[in-house]
Amino acid sequence: MSGKNFKALVVEEEGEKNFVRSIKDRSTDELPEGDVLVNVRYSSLNYKDALSATGNKGVTRNFPHTPGVDASGIVAESNSPEFSTGEEVIVHAYDLGCNTSGGFGEYIRVPADWVIKLPANLSLRESMIYGTAGFTAAYSVLELERHGVAPAKGEILVTGATGGVGSVAVSILAKLGYDVVASTGKTDQAQFLLDLGAKEVISRDESRDESGRPMLKGRWAGVVDTVGGEILVTAIKATKPMGVITCCGNVASADLPLNVYPFILRGVKLIGIDSQNCPMDLRLEVWGKLAGDWKLGSLDDLANEVSLDELEENIQLILQGKQKGRVLLNLTK
Ligand SMILES: NC(=O)c1ccc[n+]([C@@H]2O[C@H](COP(=O)([O-])OP(=O)(O)OC[C@H]3O[C@@H](n4cnc5c(N)ncnc54)[C@H](OP(=O)(O)O)[C@@H]3O)[C@@H](O)[C@H]2O)c1
């Protein structure tokens, strides 16, 4: 049987370190082997997608390539008894969009054990407003709670607060009754963060201590860090006894120049978040929260909806740290 033709963003390597992006016609015959062929309706733009789209070999080794770590859509063909044609599904993370053709195209083919049935009470569109960034935010909040953080314990700091992970984290924490302090480099977007439910907005400069002191006055009961580097170091030093910090990103820096005192004198806990390899049982628990008790009423306020043609300008914005909220890719446009 001949394959179906479809449109996709294709990144090609032209000469050394020159990566060119264009919308091309592809065939499902070119997709990798797999159990489930999905007709993708929505995807989203994550920081990692922008790295893949601009030739970061730590994310994507071989080009030409179609990025997109997120996809939601309809099962078009299935060799798996778990999934039937016509079913609505989500696929995100694992190797999707890294070295497996991703959600910036109208079709993906993936192993059945990467596929999640769309939870009740969530549309395909809503699932991709969350996408991997929203999933990572919810996973981070779940880890804070699992380690004993609760609204009565005190303030929660969210760094990179206007970004994809940050903005969803602010929104979920506020919905759960936490006092959220949002740290941002975009102080002109303070009202956006207050509207999401932040109690206070602080600047990136205020979030970075340059005194070199081994510990700072304890303020945070919990921290959702999305940026790494000195902002994460400062947050750890300013976390209250028995407080919990989650760490998922490195847009500021991958370095962590720190000493052991916050851990041995205050018992603070630093929890790593890895959504890509998150096991399926935990993945389902997080999606259950996103579709259930934690579902945001204001999801549309976070979303900037774009077509394949409009991805390019948004890739450039996210690389410069200028993106706000979530970029939803509508492949039906
Ligand atoms: N571990 C995982 O499983 C996982 C999953 C998803 C994402 N991530 C990582 O999490 C991070 C955030 O992802 P995202 O999709 O939310 O990206 P994003 O939408 O670009 O958000 C990142 C935000 O960080 C802030 N920022 C940017 N550059 C900065 C700098 N040099 N110094 C300090 N802050 C800076 C900006 O927010 P403000 O202007 O508001 O400060 C920016 O909007 C990325 O590193 C991504 O790779 C990891």
The ligand as an ORCA input file, in Angstrom:
! r2SCAN-3c Opt
* xyz 0 1
  N      13.715     18.199     32.176
  C      12.646     18.108     31.409
  O      12.001     17.075     31.303
  C      12.183     19.332     30.664
  C      10.916     19.391     30.080
  C      10.498     20.598     29.484
  C      11.372     21.689     29.459
  N      12.611     21.538     29.987
  C      13.551     22.671     30.014
  O      12.972     23.693     30.794
  C      13.416     24.958     30.314
  C      12.210     25.824     29.991
  O      11.519     25.257     28.876
  P      10.319     26.044     28.201
  O       9.820     25.193     27.089
  O       9.420     26.525     29.268
  O      11.124     27.291     27.569
  P      10.640     28.800     27.403
  O       9.207     28.853     27.071
  O      11.646     29.444     26.513
  O      10.810     29.412     28.876
  C      12.049     29.689     29.434
  C      11.970     31.017     30.184
  O      13.168     31.150     30.964
  C      13.502     32.533     31.072
  N      14.843     32.717     30.519
  C      15.225     32.663     29.222
  N      16.539     32.886     29.098
  C      17.011     33.110     30.341
  C      18.297     33.402     30.870
  N      19.364     33.520     30.092
  N      18.407     33.563     32.193
  C      17.349     33.424     33.015
  N      16.098     33.149     32.568
  C      15.935     32.990     31.254
  C      12.449     33.299     30.275
  O      11.379     33.614     31.173
  P      11.309     35.025     31.943
  O      11.548     36.068     30.890
  O       9.936     35.064     32.521
  O      12.396     35.032     32.969
  C      11.939     32.251     29.307
  O      10.666     32.569     28.808
  C      14.308     24.640     29.099
  O      15.665     24.589     29.530
  C      13.842     23.289     28.670
  O      14.811     22.578     27.934
  C      13.025     20.402     30.583
*
